[in-house]
Amino acid sequence: MTTTTHWVHDIDPMLLQIRGEFGIRYYGLAYVLGFAIAFGLLSLMRKQERINITPDQQSTLFSYLVLGVFLGGRVGYTLFYTLGEWIRNPLLVFQLWHGGMSSHGGFIGVTIALVLFCRKQRCNLLQLGDAAAVMTPPGIFLGRIANFINGELWGVPSNLPWAVIFPLSAPHGTPLSQIPPRHPSQLYAAGLEGLVLMIYTSWRMFFTRAPQKPGRLAAEFLMLYSVLRIVGEQFREPDASLIVGLSRGTFFSLFLLAAGIVLFVYTRRQAQPSTKR
């Protein structure tokens, strides 16, 4: 019997078990709810004329984005985190039951989806990039909550009162008394990458003049996400080998930060009136 005063994570990741491993999982529910909220936000932005698309284009755009999230997230995970296994088994990318999605890969997938959609539909890419910045945080928030429910992506050891003992963080059969409590880094990420950005991007889209400067909100989102992700990574146990001494989440976020800065500078120059006559 353990004598620890820290809470032991014992949440069942299965919301409704139908048979064996088949059922409704919180992780899958998080995706469904995230997409539902994203579609609602997209509809609101269209109705308030924050973006210039028709109802038919809205449905098509959403389909592009869903595919971008899944394909980008899955390919990004296999490329960024399990490259060696992918080379040995190219079919790994299709084995969704093994889990594994990369938020950075999802960003790349969404960007490609936006480019393809705008080229075909002749829409404003930067304007829809701003819309994507508003639609993304709720999904991140729910996804990180699902990570916590799954007991995965735990944090580094800590003796703080709110630290949690994650049984999956130790080899099977290890006594609970020998498993160190850890930061619930999934919840930190939910608050930083999800809730904070959700409030900020919604405020910027619906209550400020940001939509009048296409691309500005997308740039702010990329920069803020990168910084907040890097902060959160300080409390998270790296789930893959380091790159130049940095966790992969931190390393890849530096590229997003650079992209956000470039886009911010571009929109700033575009917004400045020309002085030439």
PyMOL commands that set and color helices and strands:
alter all, ss='L'
color gray80, all
select helices_A, chain A and resi 26-47+55-80+83-88+90-94+96-98+103-121+125-150+167-169+176-178+185-207+210-212+216-233+248-271
alter helices_A, ss='H'
color red, helices_A
select strands_A, chain A and resi 7-8+14-19+22-25+164-165
alter strands_A, ss='S'
color yellow, strands_A
deselect
rebuild
show_as cartoon
